[in-house]
Amino acid sequence: MNKQQRMYQQIEKHGKDLMRVFGLCEKYEPCSETIENSTTSKTYGEKTVCLHCGKVEKAHLDPIGLCKKLRRLEVEASRKMVDYCNGAIDGDEIDAYQEKLVPRILKVIGKENLDMLKINRDPRGYTLKLTTKASHGASIHKDWGGYGILAPDFNE
């Protein structure tokens, strides 16, 4: 197994772990059609329900797709936190950014998972994390403080 294969294996495992933590459908089957025309889900009003497990779907992503979406948000948020700590933006701007960021994250992980989300403003570590309570007992990538990492960098 080469380095790239090992990286994708780690990403897929992390995505499956996140799906378990957030209660996302674990029996994802990719479909070639849009979610409205999918045979793996059915839409009732504004809710889309997975036909495999009956859970309301939040992202309808495969584990790798989930990790990629969260990783893009992590990189963007991390850059903003570096700018904030370097004085390029002030506290009001970072507060406004965070208010816009949280709904974007919740769109991926589900609104009911808000209490599991922690935004770290220290640029020396990852920005998007799970709270210690949500991380406790979860089989997920963690930092030294015990916080679960939403989007670790598996390139290293």
C-alpha positions as CSV (number, residue, x, y, z in Angstrom):
1,M,0.0,0.0,0.0
2,N,1.5,3.3,-1.0
3,K,1.2,6.6,0.9
4,Q,-1.8,7.9,-1.1
5,Q,-3.8,4.7,-0.6
6,R,-3.0,4.8,3.1
7,M,-4.2,8.4,3.3
8,Y,-7.5,7.6,1.6
9,Q,-8.0,4.6,3.9
10,Q,-7.5,7.0,6.9
11,I,-9.9,9.5,5.5
12,E,-12.6,6.9,4.9
13,K,-12.2,5.5,8.4
14,H,-12.4,9.0,9.9
15,G,-15.5,9.8,7.8
16,K,-17.2,6.6,9.0
17,D,-16.3,7.5,12.6
18,L,-17.8,11.0,12.1
19,M,-20.9,9.6,10.6
20,R,-21.4,7.4,13.7
21,V,-20.7,10.3,16.1
22,F,-23.1,12.7,14.3
23,G,-25.8,10.0,13.7
24,L,-25.5,10.3,9.9
25,C,-26.6,7.3,7.8
26,E,-23.9,4.6,7.9
27,K,-25.2,2.6,5.0
28,Y,-24.6,5.2,2.3
29,E,-24.9,4.0,-1.2
30,P,-23.8,6.5,-3.9
31,C,-26.5,7.1,-6.5
32,S,-26.0,8.6,-9.9
33,E,-29.1,10.7,-9.7
34,T,-29.8,13.8,-7.6
35,I,-31.0,13.2,-4.0
36,E,-34.6,14.0,-5.0
37,N,-34.6,11.2,-7.6
38,S,-32.6,8.8,-5.5
39,T,-33.7,5.3,-4.8
40,T,-31.8,5.4,-1.5
41,S,-33.9,8.2,0.1
42,K,-37.3,9.7,0.1
43,T,-38.3,13.3,0.6
44,Y,-41.1,14.2,2.9
45,G,-41.7,18.0,2.7
46,E,-38.3,19.5,3.7
47,K,-36.9,16.3,5.2
48,T,-35.1,13.6,3.3
49,V,-35.2,10.2,5.0
50,C,-32.7,7.4,4.3
51,L,-34.5,4.3,3.2
52,H,-31.7,2.1,4.7
53,C,-31.9,3.2,8.3
54,G,-34.8,5.6,8.5
55,K,-32.7,8.5,9.8
56,V,-33.1,12.0,8.5
57,E,-30.2,12.7,6.2
58,K,-28.1,15.8,6.7
59,A,-25.4,15.6,4.1
60,H,-26.1,12.5,2.0
61,L,-22.4,12.1,1.5
62,D,-20.1,9.2,1.5
63,P,-17.4,9.2,4.3
64,I,-14.7,10.7,2.0
65,G,-17.1,13.4,0.7
66,L,-18.0,14.3,4.3
67,C,-14.3,14.6,5.2
68,K,-13.5,16.7,2.2
69,K,-16.4,19.2,2.9
70,L,-15.3,19.5,6.5
71,R,-11.6,19.8,5.5
72,R,-12.4,22.8,3.2
73,L,-14.2,24.5,6.0
74,E,-11.3,23.7,8.4
75,V,-8.7,25.2,6.1
76,E,-10.8,28.4,5.5
77,A,-11.5,28.8,9.3
78,S,-7.9,28.1,10.2
79,R,-6.8,30.9,7.9
80,K,-9.2,33.3,9.4
81,M,-8.0,32.4,12.9
82,V,-4.4,33.1,11.9
83,D,-5.5,36.5,10.5
84,Y,-7.2,37.3,13.7
85,C,-4.2,36.3,15.9
86,N,-1.9,38.3,13.6
87,G,-4.1,41.4,14.0
88,A,-5.2,41.5,10.3
89,I,-8.9,41.3,11.4
90,D,-10.5,42.4,14.7
91,G,-12.7,40.7,17.2
92,D,-15.9,41.9,15.6
93,E,-14.9,40.6,12.3
94,I,-14.0,37.2,13.7
95,D,-17.3,37.0,15.6
96,A,-19.2,37.8,12.4
97,Y,-17.2,35.2,10.5
98,Q,-17.9,32.6,13.2
99,E,-21.6,33.4,13.1
100,K,-21.6,32.6,9.3
101,L,-19.4,29.6,9.7
102,V,-21.4,27.7,12.2
103,P,-24.5,27.3,10.0
104,R,-22.3,26.1,7.2
105,I,-20.9,23.4,9.4
106,L,-24.3,22.4,10.7
107,K,-25.6,22.1,7.2
108,V,-23.1,19.2,6.8
109,I,-23.2,17.6,10.3
110,G,-26.9,18.4,11.2
111,K,-28.4,21.2,13.3
112,E,-29.0,18.9,16.3
113,N,-25.2,18.4,16.6
114,L,-24.6,22.1,17.6
115,D,-23.7,21.2,21.2
116,M,-21.0,18.8,19.9
117,L,-19.2,21.6,18.0
118,K,-16.2,23.6,19.3
119,I,-14.5,26.4,17.4
120,N,-10.9,26.9,18.5
121,R,-9.5,30.4,17.9
122,D,-6.0,29.4,18.7
123,P,-4.2,29.1,15.3
124,R,-1.6,26.6,16.7
125,G,-4.1,23.7,16.4
126,Y,-7.1,22.6,14.5
127,T,-10.1,25.1,14.4
128,L,-13.1,22.7,14.1
129,K,-13.3,20.3,17.0
130,L,-15.7,18.2,18.9
131,T,-16.3,19.1,22.6
132,T,-14.6,16.8,25.1
133,K,-18.0,15.4,26.1
134,A,-18.7,14.4,22.5
135,S,-15.2,13.1,22.0
136,H,-15.2,11.0,25.1
137,G,-15.4,7.3,24.1
138,A,-15.6,8.1,20.4
139,S,-13.3,6.3,18.1
140,I,-12.1,9.5,16.4
141,H,-8.9,11.4,15.7
142,K,-8.1,13.5,18.8
143,D,-5.6,16.2,19.7
144,W,-3.5,16.2,22.9
145,G,-6.3,17.9,24.8
146,G,-8.7,15.1,24.1
147,Y,-10.8,17.1,21.7
148,G,-12.0,15.3,18.6
149,I,-10.8,16.7,15.3
150,L,-13.4,17.2,12.7
151,A,-11.1,17.6,9.7
152,P,-7.5,16.4,10.4
153,D,-4.8,16.7,7.7
154,F,-3.9,13.1,6.7
155,N,-1.2,14.3,4.2
156,E,1.4,14.1,6.9
